């Protein structure tokens, strides 16, 4: 097919991370490694609906561009009969297979590869930002339950094995608003963020804690932005 017109990057509203692999790429199914995260959203939230509408619009435009690239009307009819448009999100289900009421959108980035023209290997990783939009050179481990925003770009095309026309979301950057790390949930998520009388950590303990916590549990985003896209 002809290459579809490149669309500008997007960013998501706040979503909850599900099975993130953002610090170290997952190599279970792809030896070259893949950074990935699924973000869970409330489908009734206005910002989520706006994002879904834009993703569906992009998928539909790419579908039309693909049809236009086929050589004649018979090829177009053959394609539309064989293929259908894949949904841009999936319904989340729990361990028992029951729907949770949330929707999931997948974001992925290939971790390494080989340049077909030069033969040189390359590596890449997503940019990870704190709630102020500052890049973290040594980011903390990001676990499921963290509240994130994702900067991404979209690609589209047919997949012959499934006979579906997909819109894929390519991961570019991660903004950490509320961090869940190996130790468990953040103080804010558990309702323990208020100051109280009692034990006070010294500076060395606070420095260690700061390496595993987003500033102010993500509140720093309010009134401070790293440059929103369409959302």
Buried (B, 14 or more C-beta within 10 A) or exposed (E): BEEBEEBEBBBBBBBBBBEBBBBEBBEEEBEEBBBBBBBBBBBEEEBBBEBBEBBBEBBBBBBEBBBEEBEEEEEBEEBEEEBEBBBBBEEBEEEEEEEEEBBBBBBBBBBBEEEEEEEEEEEBBBBBBBBBBEEBEEBBBBBEBBBBBBBBBBBBBBEEEEEEBBBBBBBBBBBBBBBBBEEEBBEBBEEEEEEEEEEEEEEEEEEEEEEBBBBBBBBBBEEEEBEEEEE
